[in-house]
Each structure stands twice: as C-alpha cells, then as structure tokens.
Amino acid sequence: MDTIASLFSFITTPVSWIIVQFHSLYGAVFGPDTGWAWGLSIVSLVVLIRICLIPLFVKQIKSMRNMQALQPKMKAIQERYKNDRQRQSEEMMKLYKETGTNPLSSCLPILAQSPFFFALYHVLSKIASNDTVGVINESLLASAQKAHIFGAPLAAKFTDSEEKVAALHASLMDVRIVTAIMIILMSASQFYTQRQLMQKNVDLSVKTPYMQQQKMLMYIFPVIFAVMGINFPVGVLVYWLTTNVWTMGQQMYVINQNPTPGSKAQDSYLQRLLKGVTAHGEVRGRRRRNIVQTIVAKGPDRNENERRFITGLAKAGFVAQADGTVIRGDAVAAEAESASGARRQQPKRQSKSQRQSTGAAPQTTEAAKPSLEKRDEPQDTPAKSAGKAASASSTRQAKSGQRKGQQRPKHPSSKK
C-alpha cells in the first residue's frame, strides 16, 4: 500500500494544503489539537472532492442505464457470434459507438477519487512516521499526532503493534475497537448502496448477465473493503466512510427523483406523482411535467408502471396531455360531447327526391289540393258529368256481370 501511495506523491501537496486550510477553520472552533478539527478537515476534503465529481457521477448513472438497456442486444450478439470472438468484439464496439455508451463511465468516480485517496494515505503515513509532508510542517505534524478520534490517533492502523500505538499516545484496544467499528460501517454502507441500486433502480423485467454481475459485486466489494480496511489509518477510514455515506445519500436522491424506467423506484415515484396530481389538480414542477410528457409520448410502448400511472389518472378524473400537463376528465367529456352534438346538428345530405318531398311539399300541398279541387270542379260540365256517370255505371255493371275465366264469344244469331 505504501508503494502504491508513493506513486501519487505528486498530489500530496494540494491535498495537504486543503486539509490545512480546513484545519485552520475548525481549529478556531474546536481547538487545533483536537480530533474534531482534524477529522472534520478530512470530511470537508471528501465533500469538496465529491462536489467536483458530480458531473462524473451523472455520467456514471447514464452509462449504467445505457448498459442495462443494451444488455438484450449484447446478449443477442454474443449468441450470434459465439464462435467468432473477434467479430463479437467488433459488433460490441459498434453497438457502443452507435448508442454513445462507454463501459468505463461507471468507474469514473472511483478512478477520479483514487489519486486523492492514495495521497491522503501517503500524508497520514508520513504523520505516523513523524515526517513532514506537503505543507504540513513540524508544528502541524505535532498537532496531527495529538489528534484522536474516540481515543484512536488519525495515523494509527488496526494492524499496528502496541509499541507503535503507544508512541502515538494511545492504547491498542482503543485503536482496534474504533477501527473495527469504522470498517464495519464502511462495508455496510457499501453493501447497502449497491443493494438499493439492485433492488429498487433496476428494470426487473429484463434478466441479463449484467444483473448477475452486479449481484456478485454487491457481496464482493464489502468483503474487499473489509480486508483492505485493516491496513488503513484511522484518517483514511474517516475519508472512505464519508465518501461511502455521500455515495449512499447521492444514490438515494437519484433513485427517488430520477428512477430507472421499469424499476420499483419508478413505480414508487409515479405513485407519489399521482398523489400530488390528485391533491393539487395539476403537475407541479417542470421536471415532473417533462416526465409526464415522456410517458404520454411513449404511447403503446409504456411499461407496466407507466400504464398504471395513466390508469390511475383516469380513475382520479384526469387526462394527461402531450405537453406534460393534466386536465380534468369531465372537461374532456364535455368537449367531446359538444363536438359530437355539433356533428349531430349538421343536416344530412339528401337526395333530390327527398329534398322535393321534404322541402317543396310542405309549401305546396296545402295550397295545391284546394286549387286542384277548384280547378276540377268548374271544368266538369253537366254533359261531361252525365257521360262520366253513365260510363262508370256501365263499367260497374260489366264488371259485376263478368264471370271468372275466359269469356266465350256470343253466337251471331243472338244479336237478333
């Protein structure tokens, strides 16, 4: 570990300078030789580094989601080219390039922290060896050696001998109790961070080898840190425990506010969003409206959580719009009803005969009937009326005298 730390000795001066600046601030409050002043200086160093690494953390989250989304395609490539490793690698790189995914992005925060971690280890090792380092001079070195956290010196380790611990004005039992508790907390925070990522922020509908790898890492990483932790000074354990707690809180925020689609965290988030819409009657916040807008734009491609959210809105009397807002269902129903009513009020297309019978007849029938009757009555003269009556009576007599079937012609002698 000392050999690796020496490789990052070039960064010990900036790290020691940052620690000294924070120490001057906290020393004015708690005293320059106290463990609080030096311990909080290390914690502040971690917070400052992690704030600077937030862009890398965002890139890490995006990379992990892209990797999860690409797992089915990666599995198909592996099955298709299982006998051709070179072609398989080429297709994988082509897939990464097309989607803009970098597999190493998930490791960027850890890689970026490594120089600061080993530089801090190098600084604390020099303090334990009573050597000045960076901007830490002899007076600051003496102050750091006097600093204890719950009875354990900053530069003491779990594996140190009793003589070395006694030289730092502490007891071996105190050092081992404090370091053991910090190692357990460090490993537990690492395990919980990975566990909540796997259980809450992973699309459970897609079963891929990537998930199995993450599960293995969830159990392997805490064991690795526990084994390595016994060789870390107390100050480094403070550093690593602080960064683990920061990562856990940062991960919880991301899971609650920007969950992975299809995960349990997304279901919980959409249920909270549904309650907020039901209580206030609107979608509050631009980020929430963007999420609703994305769900509406998916259409039939929504996952189960998103379909449940849209159904919940409908049951509550709301309809999601394309711009991410919601309106009440009764307004939509009234608008649809008015539109359908307007369509029903439009006259149907009629034929010419229908227009004549419906449009012209009502205007002329009432006037036409009397005029016809009047026109017929004067034209009938008495002679014509008598002729019509005679012809009508003869026709009736002929009809009444006719027999059914074909009539036989009369004999010529019958005319006589």
ZAGUVO-251463 format. One record per residue: x, y, z of N, C-alpha, C in turn; residue in three letters. Coordinates in steps of 0.1 Angstrom, whole numbers, padded with zeros to 4 digits, always signed. Example, Ala and Ser with C-alpha at 12.3 -4.5 7.8 and 13.67 -1.06 7.14 Angstrom:
2
+0132-0057+0078+0123-0045+0078+0132-0033+0078ALA+0128-0022+0071+0137-0011+0071+0129+0000+0079SER
END
This chain:
416
+0008-0012+0000+0000+0000+0000+0009+0013+0000MET+0020+0012+0008+0029+0024+0008+0035+0027-0005ASP+0038+0016-0013+0044+0017-0026+0034+0024-0036THR+0022+0019-0035+0011+0025-0044+0009+0040-0040ILE+0009+0042-0027+0006+0056-0023+0018+0065-0027ALA+0030+0060-0028+0041+0068-0032+0040+0072-0047SER+0033+0065-0055+0031+0068-0069+0023+0081-0070LEU+0015+0084-0061+0006+0096-0061+0012+0107-0052PHE+0024+0107-0049+0030+0117-0040+0030+0131-0046SER+0029+0131-0060+0028+0144-0066+0016+0153-0062PHE+0005+0146-0058-0007+0153-0054-0008+0155-0039ILE+0002+0151-0032+0001+0152-0017+0001+0167-0013THR+0008+0175-0020+0009+0190-0017-0005+0196-0018THR-0012+0194-0029-0026+0200-0029-0035+0195-0018PRO-0034+0181-0016-0043+0175-0006-0039+0180+0008VAL-0026+0181+0011-0022+0186+0024-0026+0201+0026SER-0025+0209+0016-0029+0223+0016-0044+0224+0019TRP-0052+0216+0013-0067+0217+0015-0070+0213+0030ILE-0063+0203+0035-0066+0198+0048-0062+0209+0058ILE-0050+0215+0056-0045+0226+0065-0055+0238+0065VAL-0061+0242+0053-0070+0253+0053-0083+0250+0061GLN-0088+0238+0059-0100+0234+0067-0096+0233+0082PHE-0084+0228+0085-0080+0227+0099-0079+0241+0106HIS-0074+0251+0099-0074+0264+0105-0088+0269+0108SER-0097+0265+0100-0111+0269+0102-0117+0262+0114LEU-0116+0249+0114-0122+0241+0125-0114+0242+0138TYR-0101+0245+0137-0093+0246+0149-0096+0258+0157GLY-0101+0269+0150-0106+0281+0157-0118+0278+0166ALA-0126+0267+0162-0138+0264+0169-0136+0253+0180VAL-0129+0242+0176-0128+0231+0185-0114+0230+0191PHE-0105+0238+0187-0091+0237+0192-0082+0230+0181GLY-0070+0235+0179-0061+0230+0168-0056+0216+0170PRO-0056+0211+0183-0050+0198+0185-0061+0187+0187ASP-0073+0190+0185-0084+0180+0187-0087+0172+0175THR-0093+0160+0178-0096+0151+0167-0108+0157+0159GLY-0116+0165+0165-0127+0171+0157-0122+0180+0146TRP-0112+0188+0149-0106+0197+0140-0100+0190+0128ALA-0092+0180+0131-0085+0172+0120-0095+0163+0113TRP-0104+0157+0121-0114+0147+0115-0123+0155+0105GLY-0129+0166+0110-0137+0174+0101-0130+0180+0089LEU-0117+0182+0090-0110+0186+0079-0109+0176+0068SER-0108+0163+0072-0108+0152+0062-0122+0150+0056ILE-0132+0152+0065-0146+0151+0060-0149+0162+0049VAL-0144+0174+0052-0146+0185+0043-0138+0183+0030SER-0127+0176+0031-0119+0173+0019-0127+0163+0010LEU-0134+0154+0016-0142+0144+0009-0154+0151+0002VAL-0161+0160+0010-0172+0167+0004-0168+0176-0007VAL-0157+0183-0006-0152+0191-0017-0149+0183-0030LEU-0142+0171-0028-0139+0163-0039-0152+0157-0046ILE-0161+0153-0038-0174+0147-0043-0182+0158-0050ARG-0182+0170-0046-0189+0181-0053-0183+0183-0067ILE-0170+0182-0067-0163+0184-0080-0166+0172-0089CYS-0169+0160-0083-0171+0148-0091-0186+0146-0095LEU-0195+0155-0092-0209+0154-0095-0211+0152-0110ILE-0205+0159-0119-0207+0157-0134-0203+0142-0138PRO-0192+0137-0132-0188+0123-0134-0198+0113-0129LEU-0204+0117-0118-0215+0108-0112-0227+0108-0121PHE-0231+0119-0127-0242+0119-0136-0239+0111-0148VAL-0227+0112-0153-0223+0104-0165-0223+0089-0161LYS-0219+0086-0149-0219+0072-0144-0233+0067-0144GLN-0243+0074-0139-0257+0070-0139-0262+0067-0153ILE-0259+0077-0162-0264+0075-0176-0257+0063-0182LYS-0244+0060-0179-0237+0049-0185-0243+0036-0180SER-0246+0035-0167-0252+0023-0161-0266+0020-0167MET-0274+0031-0170-0287+0028-0176-0286+0024-0190ARG-0276+0030-0197-0274+0026-0211-0270+0011-0212ASN-0261+0008-0203-0256-0006-0202-0268-0016-0199MET-0277-0012-0190-0288-0021-0187-0297-0022-0200GLN-0299-0011-0207-0308-0011-0219-0302-0019-0230ALA-0288-0019-0230-0282-0026-0241-0280-0041-0239LEU-0283-0046-0227-0280-0060-0223-0287-0070-0233GLN-0300-0068-0236-0306-0078-0246-0299-0078-0259PRO-0295-0066-0265-0287-0066-0277-0273-0072-0276LYS-0267-0070-0265-0254-0076-0263-0255-0091-0262MET-0265-0095-0255-0267-0110-0254-0270-0116-0268LYS-0277-0109-0276-0280-0114-0290-0267-0115-0298ALA-0259-0105-0296-0246-0105-0304-0237-0116-0299ILE-0237-0119-0286-0229-0130-0281-0234-0143-0286GLN-0247-0145-0287-0252-0158-0291-0250-0159-0306GLU-0251-0148-0314-0249-0149-0328-0234-0152-0332ARG-0225-0146-0325-0211-0147-0329-0203-0154-0317TYR-0209-0164-0312-0203-0171-0300-0190-0179-0304LYS-0189-0182-0317-0177-0189-0322-0167-0180-0328ASN-0170-0167-0329-0161-0158-0335-0159-0146-0325ASP-0148-0147-0317-0146-0137-0307-0142-0123-0313ARG-0135-0123-0324-0131-0111-0330-0143-0103-0335GLN-0152-0111-0342-0164-0104-0348-0173-0100-0336ARG-0173-0107-0326-0182-0104-0314-0177-0091-0308GLN-0164-0089-0307-0158-0077-0301-0161-0065-0311SER-0160-0067-0324-0162-0056-0333-0177-0052-0332GLU-0186-0061-0331-0200-0058-0331-0203-0051-0317GLU-0197-0055-0307-0199-0048-0294-0194-0034-0295MET-0182-0031-0300-0177-0018-0301-0186-0009-0311MET-0191-0015-0321-0200-0008-0330-0213-0004-0323LYS-0218-0013-0314-0230-0010-0306-0228+0001-0296LEU-0216+0001-0290-0213+0011-0281-0211+0025-0288TYR-0206+0025-0300-0204+0037-0307-0217+0042-0312LYS-0226+0034-0317-0239+0038-0322-0248+0044-0311GLU-0247+0039-0299-0255+0043-0288-0248+0054-0279THR-0235+0056-0281-0228+0066-0273-0225+0061-0259GLY-0223+0048-0257-0222+0043-0244-0207+0039-0242THR-0202+0043-0230-0188+0040-0226-0188+0031-0214ASN-0184+0018-0215-0185+0009-0204-0177+0013-0192PRO-0166+0021-0194-0158+0026-0183-0163+0038-0176LEU-0175+0044-0181-0180+0055-0174-0185+0052-0160SER-0189+0040-0158-0194+0036-0145-0183+0036-0134SER-0171+0035-0139-0159+0035-0129-0153+0049-0128CYS-0158+0059-0135-0151+0072-0135-0150+0078-0121LEU-0161+0078-0113-0159+0085-0100-0149+0078-0091PRO-0148+0065-0091-0139+0058-0083-0124+0060-0088ILE-0123+0060-0101-0110+0063-0107-0105+0077-0104LEU-0115+0087-0105-0111+0101-0102-0108+0103-0087ALA-0114+0095-0078-0111+0097-0064-0098+0090-0060GLN-0093+0080-0068-0081+0072-0064-0069+0081-0061SER-0065+0091-0069-0053+0099-0065-0055+0106-0052PRO-0066+0111-0049-0068+0118-0036-0068+0108-0024PHE-0073+0096-0027-0074+0086-0016-0059+0082-0013PHE-0051+0079-0023-0038+0074-0020-0029+0086-0015PHE-0032+0098-0020-0024+0110-0015-0027+0112+0000ALA-0040+0110+0004-0043+0112+0018-0036+0101+0026LEU-0036+0088+0021-0030+0077+0028-0015+0080+0029TYR-0009+0086+0019+0006+0090+0020+0008+0100+0030HIS-0001+0110+0031+0001+0121+0041+0000+0115+0055VAL-0010+0107+0058-0012+0101+0071-0001+0092+0075LEU+0005+0084+0065+0016+0076+0068+0028+0084+0072SER+0030+0095+0065+0041+0104+0069+0039+0110+0083LYS+0027+0113+0087+0024+0118+0100+0027+0107+0110ILE+0023+0095+0108+0026+0084+0117+0041+0081+0118ALA+0049+0084+0107+0063+0082+0108+0071+0094+0113SER+0063+0104+0117+0069+0117+0122+0077+0124+0112ASN+0072+0124+0099+0078+0131+0088+0069+0142+0083ASP+0075+0153+0080+0067+0164+0073+0064+0160+0059THR+0053+0165+0054+0049+0162+0040+0040+0173+0035VAL+0043+0177+0023+0035+0188+0017+0037+0201+0024GLY+0026+0207+0028+0026+0220+0035+0025+0217+0050VAL+0025+0205+0054+0024+0202+0069+0038+0202+0075ILE+0040+0213+0082+0053+0215+0089+0054+0208+0102ASN+0064+0211+0110+0067+0203+0122+0056+0207+0133GLU+0052+0219+0133+0041+0223+0143+0028+0216+0140SER+0024+0216+0127+0012+0209+0123+0013+0194+0124LEU+0025+0189+0122+0028+0175+0124+0025+0171+0139LEU+0031+0179+0148+0029+0176+0162+0014+0177+0166ALA+0007+0187+0160-0007+0188+0163-0015+0176+0158SER-0012+0171+0146-0019+0160+0140-0017+0147+0148ALA-0004+0146+0153-0002+0134+0161-0009+0134+0175GLN-0012+0145+0180-0020+0146+0192-0035+0144+0190LYS-0040+0145+0178-0054+0144+0175-0058+0130+0176ALA-0069+0128+0183-0075+0114+0185-0090+0115+0182HIS-0095+0104+0175-0109+0103+0173-0114+0091+0181ILE-0122+0095+0191-0127+0085+0201-0115+0077+0207PHE-0104+0083+0210-0093+0076+0216-0083+0070+0206GLY-0086+0071+0193-0077+0065+0183-0070+0076+0175ALA-0057+0076+0174-0049+0086+0166-0053+0085+0151PRO-0052+0096+0144-0055+0096+0130-0046+0087+0122LEU-0033+0086+0126-0024+0078+0118-0023+0063+0122ALA-0030+0059+0132-0030+0045+0137-0038+0036+0128ALA-0033+0023+0128-0040+0013+0120-0044+0001+0129LYS-0053-0007+0124-0057-0019+0131-0045-0029+0133PHE-0036-0030+0124-0025-0039+0124-0013-0034+0131THR-0013-0022+0136-0002-0016+0143+0002-0024+0155ASP+0014-0024+0159+0019-0030+0171+0016-0021+0183SER+0016-0027+0195+0013-0019+0207+0023-0008+0209GLU+0036-0011+0206+0047-0001+0207+0044+0011+0198GLU+0040+0009+0186+0038+0020+0177+0026+0028+0181LYS+0015+0021+0186+0004+0028+0191+0007+0036+0203VAL+0015+0031+0212+0019+0038+0224+0027+0050+0221ALA+0035+0050+0210+0043+0062+0206+0033+0073+0202ALA+0021+0070+0197+0011+0080+0194+0002+0083+0205LEU+0006+0079+0217-0001+0082+0230-0016+0077+0230HIS-0017+0064+0227-0030+0058+0226-0028+0043+0230ALA-0040+0036+0233-0039+0022+0236-0043+0014+0224SER-0038+0002+0223-0041-0007+0212-0055-0011+0212LEU-0061-0013+0224-0075-0017+0224-0085-0006+0219MET-0082+0006+0222-0090+0017+0217-0089+0018+0201ASP-0076+0016+0197-0074+0017+0182-0082+0006+0175VAL-0081-0006+0180-0087-0017+0173-0103-0017+0174ARG-0108-0012+0185-0123-0010+0186-0128+0000+0176ILE-0121+0012+0176-0125+0022+0167-0124+0018+0153VAL-0112+0013+0149-0110+0009+0135-0120-0002+0131THR-0123-0012+0140-0132-0023+0136-0146-0017+0134ALA-0151-0008+0142-0164-0002+0140-0164+0006+0127ILE-0154+0013+0124-0154+0021+0112-0153+0012+0100MET-0146+0001+0101-0145-0009+0089-0159-0015+0087ILE-0166-0019+0098-0179-0025+0096-0189-0015+0090ILE-0188-0002+0095-0197+0008+0089-0194+0011+0075LEU-0181+0011+0071-0177+0013+0058-0182+0002+0048MET-0181-0011+0053-0185-0022+0044-0200-0022+0044SER-0207-0019+0055-0222-0019+0055-0228-0009+0046ALA-0222+0003+0046-0226+0014+0037-0224+0011+0022SER-0213+0004+0019-0210+0000+0006-0221-0011+0001GLN-0224-0020+0010-0233-0031+0007-0247-0025+0005PHE-0251-0016+0014-0265-0010+0013-0266-0002+0000TYR-0256+0006-0004-0256+0014-0016-0258+0005-0028THR-0251-0006-0029-0252-0015-0040-0265-0022-0040GLN-0270-0026-0028-0282-0033-0027-0295-0025-0031ARG-0295-0013-0027-0307-0004-0031-0306-0002-0046GLN-0294-0001-0051-0293+0000-0066-0299-0012-0073LEU-0296-0024-0068-0301-0036-0075-0316-0039-0072MET-0321-0036-0061-0334-0039-0058-0345-0029-0062GLN-0340-0016-0062-0350-0006-0065-0348+0001-0078LYS-0336+0002-0083-0334+0010-0095-0329+0002-0107ASN-0334-0010-0108-0331-0019-0120-0344-0024-0126VAL-0344-0024-0139-0356-0029-0146-0357-0044-0144ASP-0366-0049-0136-0367-0063-0133-0373-0071-0144LEU-0379-0064-0154-0385-0072-0165-0374-0077-0175SER-0362-0072-0174-0351-0077-0182-0341-0085-0174VAL-0339-0097-0177-0330-0106-0170-0318-0108-0179LYS-0307-0102-0174-0294-0103-0182-0283-0107-0174THR-0272-0111-0180-0260-0114-0172-0254-0102-0164PRO-0257-0090-0169-0252-0078-0163-0257-0077-0148TYR-0270-0081-0146-0276-0081-0133-0269-0091-0124MET-0266-0103-0129-0259-0112-0121-0245-0108-0117GLN-0238-0101-0126-0225-0095-0122-0227-0085-0111GLN-0237-0076-0112-0239-0066-0102-0242-0072-0088GLN-0250-0083-0089-0253-0090-0076-0240-0096-0070LYS-0231-0101-0078-0219-0106-0073-0210-0095-0067MET-0209-0084-0074-0202-0073-0069-0208-0067-0056LEU-0221-0068-0054-0227-0064-0042-0222-0071-0030MET-0218-0083-0031-0213-0091-0020-0198-0091-0019TYR-0191-0089-0031-0177-0090-0031-0170-0077-0026ILE-0176-0065-0031-0170-0053-0027-0169-0050-0012PHE-0179-0053-0004-0178-0051+0010-0167-0059+0017PRO-0166-0072+0012-0155-0081+0017-0142-0075+0014VAL-0140-0070+0001-0127-0064-0003-0123-0053+0006ILE-0133-0044+0008-0130-0032+0016-0128-0035+0031PHE-0134-0046+0036-0132-0050+0050-0118-0056+0051ALA-0113-0063+0041-0099-0069+0042-0089-0058+0041VAL-0092-0048+0032-0082-0037+0030-0083-0028+0041MET-0094-0027+0048-0096-0017+0058-0087-0018+0070GLY-0083-0031+0073-0074-0033+0085-0060-0027+0083ILE-0057-0023+0070-0044-0017+0067-0045-0002+0065ASN-0057+0004+0067-0059+0018+0065-0058+0025+0078PHE-0051+0037+0078-0051+0045+0091-0065+0050+0094PRO-0067+0055+0106-0080+0060+0110-0084+0071+0102VAL-0075+0080+0098-0079+0091+0089-0084+0087+0076GLY-0078+0077+0070-0082+0071+0057-0096+0065+0059VAL-0098+0058+0070-0111+0052+0073-0122+0063+0074LEU-0118+0074+0080-0128+0085+0080-0131+0090+0066VAL-0121+0091+0058-0122+0095+0044-0132+0085+0037TYR-0129+0072+0038-0136+0063+0030-0150+0061+0035TRP-0152+0062+0048-0166+0061+0054-0174+0073+0049LEU-0168+0085+0049-0175+0097+0045-0179+0096+0030THR-0170+0091+0022-0173+0090+0008-0184+0080+0005THR-0184+0069+0013-0195+0059+0012-0208+0064+0016ASN-0208+0072+0027-0221+0078+0031-0226+0088+0021VAL-0217+0096+0015-0220+0105+0005-0226+0098-0007TRP-0220+0087-0012-0225+0080-0023-0238+0074-0020THR-0241+0069-0008-0253+0063-0004-0265+0074-0005MET-0262+0086+0001-0272+0096+0000-0274+0101-0014GLY-0264+0102-0022-0265+0107-0036-0273+0096-0044GLN-0270+0084-0041-0278+0073-0048-0292+0073-0044GLN-0295+0075-0032-0309+0076-0027-0317+0087-0034MET-0310+0099-0035-0316+0110-0042-0319+0107-0057TYR-0310+0101-0063-0312+0098-0078-0323+0088-0079VAL-0323+0078-0071-0333+0067-0072-0347+0073-0069ILE-0348+0082-0060-0361+0088-0056-0366+0099-0067ASN-0357+0106-0073-0361+0117-0081-0359+0113-0096GLN-0351+0104-0100-0349+0101-0114-0346+0086-0116ASN-0357+0078-0113-0355+0063-0113-0354+0058-0127PRO-0349+0045-0127-0348+0038-0140-0361+0034-0144THR-0365+0036-0157-0378+0031-0162-0380+0016-0160PRO-0391+0012-0155-0394-0002-0153-0390-0007-0139GLY-0384+0001-0131-0379-0004-0118-0390-0001-0107SER-0387-0007-0095-0396-0004-0084-0396+0010-0080LYS-0384+0016-0081-0383+0031-0078-0392+0039-0087ALA-0393+0036-0100-0401+0043-0108-0416+0042-0104GLN-0420+0030-0100-0434+0027-0096-0437+0036-0084ASP-0428+0037-0074-0430+0045-0062-0430+0060-0066SER-0422+0064-0075-0421+0078-0079-0434+0082-0086TYR-0439+0073-0095-0452+0077-0102-0464+0076-0093LEU-0463+0068-0083-0474+0068-0073-0474+0081-0065GLN-0462+0085-0061-0461+0098-0054-0466+0110-0063ARG-0462+0109-0076-0466+0119-0085-0482+0119-0087LEU-0487+0107-0087-0502+0106-0089-0509+0112-0077LEU-0504+0110-0065-0510+0116-0053-0509+0131-0053LYS-0498+0136-0058-0496+0150-0059-0506+0157-0069GLY-0508+0150-0080-0517+0155-0090-0531+0154-0085VAL-0535+0144-0078-0548+0142-0072-0551+0153-0062THR-0540+0156-0054-0542+0166-0043-0543+0180-0048ALA-0535+0184-0058-0534+0198-0063-0541+0200-0076HIS-0545+0190-0083-0552+0191-0096-0543+0195-0107GLY-0529+0195-0106-0520+0198-0116-0507+0191-0114GLU-0498+0192-0124-0485+0186-0123-0476+0198-0120VAL-0470+0198-0108-0462+0209-0103-0447+0206-0106ARG-0440+0216-0112-0426+0215-0115-0424+0211-0129GLY-0414+0217-0135-0411+0215-0149-0405+0200-0151ARG-0397+0196-0142-0391+0182-0143-0402+0172-0143ARG-0412+0173-0134-0423+0164-0134-0432+0164-0146ARG-0434+0177-0152-0441+0178-0164-0433+0171-0176ARG-0420+0172-0175-0412+0165-0186-0414+0150-0185ASN-0415+0145-0173-0416+0130-0171-0430+0126-0176ILE-0441+0134-0173-0454+0130-0178-0454+0132-0193VAL-0448+0142-0199-0447+0143-0213-0440+0132-0220GLN-0430+0126-0214-0423+0115-0219-0432+0103-0219THR-0439+0101-0208-0448+0089-0207-0459+0090-0217ILE-0465+0102-0219-0475+0103-0229-0470+0101-0243VAL-0458+0105-0246-0452+0104-0259-0449+0089-0263ALA-0447+0081-0252-0444+0067-0255-0456+0059-0261LYS-0468+0063-0257-0480+0057-0263-0481+0042-0259GLY-0482+0033-0268-0484+0019-0265-0471+0012-0260PRO-0460+0019-0261-0447+0014-0257-0444+0016-0242ASP-0454+0021-0234-0452+0023-0220-0450+0010-0213ARG-0442+0011-0202-0441-0001-0194-0452-0002-0184ASN-0452-0013-0175-0463-0015-0166-0465-0004-0156GLU-0454+0002-0151-0456+0013-0142-0462+0025-0148ASN-0458+0028-0160-0464+0040-0167-0478+0037-0171GLU-0482+0025-0175-0496+0023-0178-0505+0024-0165ARG-0499+0019-0154-0506+0020-0141-0508+0035-0137ARG-0498+0043-0140-0499+0057-0137-0510+0064-0145PHE-0511+0061-0158-0521+0067-0167-0535+0062-0163ILE-0536+0049-0159-0549+0044-0155-0553+0051-0142THR-0544+0053-0133-0547+0060-0120-0551+0074-0122GLY-0545+0081-0132-0550+0095-0135-0564+0094-0141LEU-0568+0084-0149-0581+0083-0154-0591+0081-0143ALA-0588+0072-0134-0597+0069-0123-0599+0081-0114LYS-0589+0090-0113-0590+0102-0105-0597+0113-0112ALA-0600+0111-0125-0607+0121-0132-0598+0130-0140GLY-0586+0126-0143-0576+0135-0150-0572+0127-0163PHE-0568+0136-0173-0562+0131-0185-0549+0138-0188VAL-0538+0130-0190-0525+0136-0193-0525+0141-0207ALA-0519+0153-0209-0517+0159-0222-0503+0158-0227GLN-0502+0161-0240-0489+0159-0247-0478+0169-0242ALA-0482+0180-0235-0472+0189-0230-0468+0187-0216ASP-0473+0175-0210-0470+0172-0196-0479+0177-0186GLY-0489+0184-0190-0500+0189-0180-0511+0179-0180THR-0520+0181-0171-0532+0173-0170-0545+0182-0169VAL-0556+0177-0174-0568+0183-0174-0579+0174-0168ILE-0589+0179-0163-0600+0170-0157-0607+0163-0168ARG-0611+0151-0165-0618+0142-0174-0632+0148-0178GLY-0639+0155-0169-0652+0160-0172-0651+0171-0183ASP-0640+0178-0183-0638+0188-0193-0636+0182-0207ALA-0629+0171-0207-0627+0163-0219-0640+0157-0224VAL-0647+0152-0215-0660+0146-0218-0670+0157-0224ALA-0670+0169-0217-0679+0179-0222-0675+0184-0236ALA-0662+0185-0238-0657+0189-0251-0660+0179-0262GLU-0659+0166-0258-0662+0156-0268-0677+0155-0271ALA-0685+0158-0260-0700+0158-0262-0704+0169-0270GLU-0698+0181-0268-0702+0193-0276-0698+0191-0291SER-0686+0184-0293-0682+0182-0307-0691+0172-0313ALA-0695+0161-0306-0705+0152-0312-0718+0158-0314SER-0722+0167-0305-0735+0174-0307-0735+0183-0319GLY-0724+0189-0321-0723+0198-0333-0723+0189-0346ALA-0717+0178-0345-0718+0169-0357-0732+0164-0359ARG-0740+0161-0348-0753+0156-0350-0763+0167-0355ARG-0760+0180-0352-0768+0191-0357-0766+0194-0371GLN-0756+0190-0377-0754+0192-0392-0764+0184-0400GLN-0771+0191-0410-0781+0183-0418-0774+0173-0426PRO-0782+0162-0427-0777+0151-0435-0778+0154-0450LYS-0770+0148-0458-0771+0150-0472-0783+0143-0478ARG-0791+0150-0485-0804+0143-0490-0803+0143-0506GLN-0811+0133-0510-0812+0132-0525-0822+0142-0530SER-0823+0143-0543-0832+0153-0550-0847+0150-0547LYS-0850+0137-0547-0864+0134-0544-0868+0137-0529SER-0858+0134-0520-0860+0137-0506-0862+0152-0504GLN-0853+0160-0511-0854+0174-0509-0868+0179-0514ARG-0872+0174-0525-0885+0178-0531-0897+0174-0522GLN-0896+0162-0516-0907+0157-0508-0907+0164-0494SER-0895+0167-0489-0895+0174-0476-0895+0189-0476THR-0889+0194-0487-0888+0209-0488-0899+0215-0496GLY-0903+0210-0508-0913+0216-0516-0927+0212-0513ALA-0929+0200-0508-0942+0195-0505-0949+0203-0494ALA-0943+0206-0483-0950+0213-0472-0955+0227-0477PRO-0948+0233-0486-0952+0246-0491-0964+0245-0501GLN-0965+0234-0508-0975+0234-0519-0986+0225-0517THR-0985+0215-0508-0996+0205-0507-1009+0212-0502THR-1007+0220-0492-1019+0226-0486-1026+0235-0496GLU-1018+0242-0504-1024+0251-0514-1027+0244-0527ALA-1020+0233-0529-1022+0226-0542-1035+0219-0542ALA-1039+0212-0531-1051+0204-0530-1063+0213-0533LYS-1066+0224-0526-1078+0232-0529-1078+0237-0544PRO-1066+0241-0549-1066+0246-0562-1069+0236-0572SER-1065+0223-0570-1069+0213-0579-1083+0210-0578LEU-1088+0210-0566-1103+0207-0565-1111+0218-0571GLU-1106+0231-0569-1113+0242-0576-1112+0241-0591LYS-1100+0237-0595-1098+0237-0609-1106+0225-0616ARG-1108+0214-0609-1115+0203-0614-1130+0206-0614ASP-1135+0212-0604-1150+0214-0603-1156+0223-0614GLU-1150+0234-0617-1156+0242-0628-1155+0236-0641PRO-1144+0228-0644-1143+0223-0657-1153+0212-0660GLN-1158+0205-0650-1168+0195-0653-1182+0201-0656ASP-1186+0200-0669-1199+0205-0674-1209+0194-0671THR-1222+0197-0671-1233+0187-0669-1232+0176-0678PRO-1229+0179-0691-1229+0168-0701-1218+0158-0698ALA-1206+0164-0695-1195+0155-0692-1197+0147-0679LYS-1204+0154-0669-1207+0147-0657-1216+0135-0659SER-1227+0138-0668-1236+0127-0670-1229+0116-0678ALA-1221+0119-0688-1214+0109-0695-1204+0101-0686GLY-1198+0108-0677-1189+0101-0668-1197+0091-0659LYS-1208+0096-0655-1216+0087-0646-1222+0075-0653ALA-1226+0077-0666-1231+0066-0674-1220+0056-0676ALA-1208+0061-0680-1197+0052-0683-1193+0044-0670SER-1194+0051-0659-1190+0045-0647-1200+0034-0643ALA-1213+0037-0645-1223+0027-0642-1222+0015-0651SER-1220+0017-0664-1218+0006-0673-1206-0002-0670SER-1195+0005-0666-1183-0003-0662-1186-0012-0650THR-1194-0006-0640-1196-0014-0628-1205-0026-0632ARG-1215-0024-0641-1224-0035-0645-1216-0045-0652GLN-1207-0041-0661-1199-0051-0668-1190-0059-0659ALA-1185-0052-0649-1176-0059-0640-1184-0069-0632LYS-1196-0064-0628-1204-0073-0619-1210-0085-0627SER-1212-0083-0641-1218-0094-0649-1207-0103-0654GLY-1195-0100-0653-1184-0109-0658-1183-0121-0650GLN-1180-0132-0656-1176-0144-0649-1161-0146-0650ARG-1157-0153-0640-1143-0156-0639-1138-0165-0651LYS-1127-0163-0655-1121-0171-0666-1123-0164-0679GLY-1120-0171-0690-1121-0165-0703-1135-0166-0708GLN-1140-0154-0714-1154-0153-0718-1155-0158-0733GLN-1166-0167-0735-1168-0172-0748-1175-0162-0757ARG-1172-0160-0769-1179-0150-0778-1193-0155-0780PRO-1202-0145-0782-1216-0148-0784-1219-0153-0798LYS-1230-0161-0800-1233-0165-0814-1239-0154-0822HIS-1236-0153-0834-1242-0142-0842-1257-0142-0842PRO-1264-0153-0840-1278-0153-0840-1284-0147-0828SER-1275-0146-0818-1280-0140-0806-1283-0125-0807SER-1276-0119-0817-1278-0104-0819-1292-0101-0823LYS-1299-0111-0830-1312-0109-0834-1321-0109-0822LYS
END
